[in-house]
Amino acid sequence: MFTKGRIIFAIIFIIAFVIFMIISYKKDSKNHQAYYKDAAKKVAIYGTIAIIIFVALRLVTAYLL
């Protein structure tokens, strides 16, 4: 199914891709700290609000219909 050349290409591609991603992350880590400060808290708050609204609507529609 896979030839030797394809397997070698896949291995080299994966290694190069991982190295490139690590280098890119290290370059962008300073920007992430500046622009995405407290982003996890915001996502958690908005996610919790969305879940509360969803559950409330499900309860209201279940008891009204």
BELBEL-V506501 format. One record per residue. RES is the residue in one small letter. PSI is psi in degrees with one decimal (* if undefined). D_CENTER is the distance of its C-alpha to the mean C-alpha in Angstrom with 2 decimals. Layout:
# BELBEL-V506501
res->RES psi->PSI d_center->D_CENTER
res->RES psi->PSI d_center->D_CENTER
This chain:
# BELBEL-V506501
res->m psi->-56.1 d_center->32.63
res->f psi->131.8 d_center->30.98
res->t psi->168.4 d_center->33.39
res->k psi->-38.1 d_center->33.53
res->g psi->-40.2 d_center->32.50
res->r psi->-40.0 d_center->29.31
res->i psi->-44.2 d_center->28.33
res->i psi->-44.1 d_center->29.12
res->f psi->-44.0 d_center->27.20
res->a psi->-42.8 d_center->24.05
res->i psi->-46.0 d_center->24.38
res->i psi->-40.9 d_center->25.03
res->f psi->-45.3 d_center->22.16
res->i psi->-44.1 d_center->19.63
res->i psi->-46.0 d_center->21.23
res->a psi->-40.3 d_center->21.31
res->f psi->-45.1 d_center->17.69
res->v psi->-42.8 d_center->16.61
res->i psi->-44.1 d_center->19.19
res->f psi->-40.8 d_center->18.12
res->m psi->-40.0 d_center->14.48
res->i psi->-44.3 d_center->16.01
res->i psi->-43.9 d_center->18.50
res->s psi->-40.9 d_center->16.17
res->y psi->-41.4 d_center->14.05
res->k psi->-36.5 d_center->17.44
res->k psi->-38.5 d_center->18.70
res->d psi->-4.7 d_center->15.94
res->s psi->-32.3 d_center->15.73
res->k psi->-41.6 d_center->18.66
res->n psi->-36.8 d_center->17.20
res->h psi->-40.7 d_center->14.04
res->q psi->-33.2 d_center->16.56
res->a psi->-44.1 d_center->18.66
res->y psi->-22.5 d_center->16.50
res->y psi->33.7 d_center->13.63
res->k psi->132.0 d_center->16.10
res->d psi->25.4 d_center->15.64
res->a psi->-35.5 d_center->12.41
res->a psi->-37.9 d_center->11.40
res->k psi->-42.8 d_center->14.87
res->k psi->-42.5 d_center->14.66
res->v psi->-41.4 d_center->11.63
res->a psi->-41.5 d_center->13.60
res->i psi->-49.5 d_center->16.77
res->y psi->-36.3 d_center->15.80
res->g psi->-41.7 d_center->14.28
res->t psi->-42.1 d_center->17.54
res->i psi->-43.1 d_center->19.63
res->a psi->-41.0 d_center->18.25
res->i psi->-41.9 d_center->18.96
res->i psi->-44.2 d_center->22.35
res->i psi->-43.3 d_center->23.27
res->f psi->-47.4 d_center->22.38
res->v psi->-41.0 d_center->24.46
res->a psi->-44.2 d_center->27.22
res->l psi->-38.4 d_center->27.51
res->r psi->-42.0 d_center->27.66
res->l psi->-42.8 d_center->30.37
res->v psi->-45.0 d_center->32.30
res->t psi->-30.0 d_center->32.35
res->a psi->-37.6 d_center->33.28
res->y psi->-22.6 d_center->36.24
res->l psi->-27.3 d_center->37.42
res->l psi->* d_center->37.46
